[in-house]
Amino acid sequence: MVPLLTAMLALTERARWPLLLVGIALSAALALAKVSFIPFCVGAFLLVDIAFLSRRKPPLALVSYVVASLALFVLAGQRITDFVPFLIGNYEMTAGYSSALSLDGSMLEFAAWLVAVGFALVVTVVAEVQAARAGWQRPLIAMLVTLLVVGFLFIATKAAFVRHDSHSFAGWGMWLYLVVLLGLPGTFQTWRLWVPSTLYGPLAVLFAAAIVLFASNPYFVKYTTSSPSVLAYQLQQALAFATNPSAWVAQQQQRSAEWDALVRREQPLPPIAGRIDAISNVQQSILAAGLDYWPRPTIQENMTSTPALIARNRAFLGGADAPGTLMFAPGATDGRHPASIEGSLWPLLLADYAVDQPVRDQLLLTRRTVPLDIAQSPPATATAAFGKEITIPAGTQPVFMTLDIKETLLGKLAEQALKPPLVRLVVTYADGKSERYRLIPGMIREGMLISPTIRTIDDYTRLARGADLAGLAAPVSIRVETAGRWAYEPGIAATFTTLTIPRN
């Protein structure tokens, strides 16, 4: 919203450089916190520079944005040499977001969103074309304004509907902001000439349909009823900060201390010397305990979604500066297989970290002075297709599996435009029972333990100590399914490697 307003003011010549620099600096600060919006900022200020060049002014908007981002990065206590690696790492993380964290939601609401987007685009295009024809707006500027609006709506669509749950409210808020911005009479060219009367009826229908269908979101009642009280609280907090900043900060510190105390009571940890990381998403217990938190690059397991990110974590946990203690438990978010929590790193965890003790529903793993020698068999390969059974090698030893699921060109385009179709893993056991899990192609390409099914910390303890695994559920076959076969290559390459873990 901030870079949109800043760029709009620059394109329509409604602000001088001091105000534009404030907007650019704010955009840089916000994008460093929410790095997935950096591409929109870059695109917006590139459009501004094109407008500046057409007016024979120096194109300094994008350069100012880059300088502001770098300066704020250093002011935040970071090393200037880490700026480019920071951007590269965040690009790798955001590139895998659509595949890793996507959720499907109401198609009715998505249809409403398309109607709403169409409404905003029709208003923008018609008004900008009119402004250009009437001579109130140069054709180039009209085109740049339209491109800016298109880019904003694209980012709003991704923010709202990749993870289609309550995230959609972010998109609707962005859309409403845009409509209000475009509808300010005399402020921006978009509505300066207003929309032709012949479009009033169709646009009114589109607008009404979008609002009615928006109410189909299951979070609608919850958020619309709670929003006024939340807004009132935020305004009260803003007033408290403005009138007495030191007292407000003290109050927040007190609330933070009270919350830490609550977490320590609910999730107590024993004294732990040295560095510690949490493989499970229980980082708050480490922070509340005041321990030496030393996280791997992706911090949370559900974000380790691509081979590049997995390689970063593998290098970190296998390196000289790896934490001495890990908090760990099987189980993953969004209905994924319980062994998919940093699943490709389990051979490393089993070799380099020993089970120390359970702490409630977590295990403490301590780094070995000498890695455990875990033998791996030559991989057995198999090729299958979606919906076809793939047999898992029989035996008493744990089996590590990889699946190479490749996207088609259409699948890659779908991932960039919004999100690829979901993929499911169906695990079948000897008694005929089966289980369905969410499968992330980028994760499973690097593999996970498929047999036996490790569900609890007791199961993992038996596995890590090389104990007898009899009695644990061992699947006999797996099957990969998707409703969008057009998005993936038909052939799926599978490998199975048997692990021999010595007793320890």
NORSUL-V622072 format. One record per helix or strand of 3 or more residues. SS is the DSSP state (helix for helix, strand for strand). FROM is the first residue (numbers start at 1). TO is the last residue. If there is no record, write none. Layout:
# NORSUL-V622072
<<SS	FROM	TO> <SS	FROM	TO>>
This chain:
# NORSUL-V622072
<<helix	2	11> <helix	17	33> <helix	35	54> <helix	61	75> <helix	80	95> <helix	97	101> <helix	107	133> <helix	139	161> <helix	168	182> <helix	189	191> <helix	197	214> <helix	220	243> <helix	245	266> <strand	275	278> <helix	283	288> <helix	301	303> <helix	307	317> <strand	325	328> <helix	338	340> <helix	343	352> <strand	353	359> <strand	362	367> <strand	380	385> <strand	389	391> <strand	398	404> <helix	409	417> <strand	423	429> <strand	434	439> <helix	441	444> <strand	448	451> <helix	457	464> <strand	475	482> <helix	485	487> <strand	491	500>>
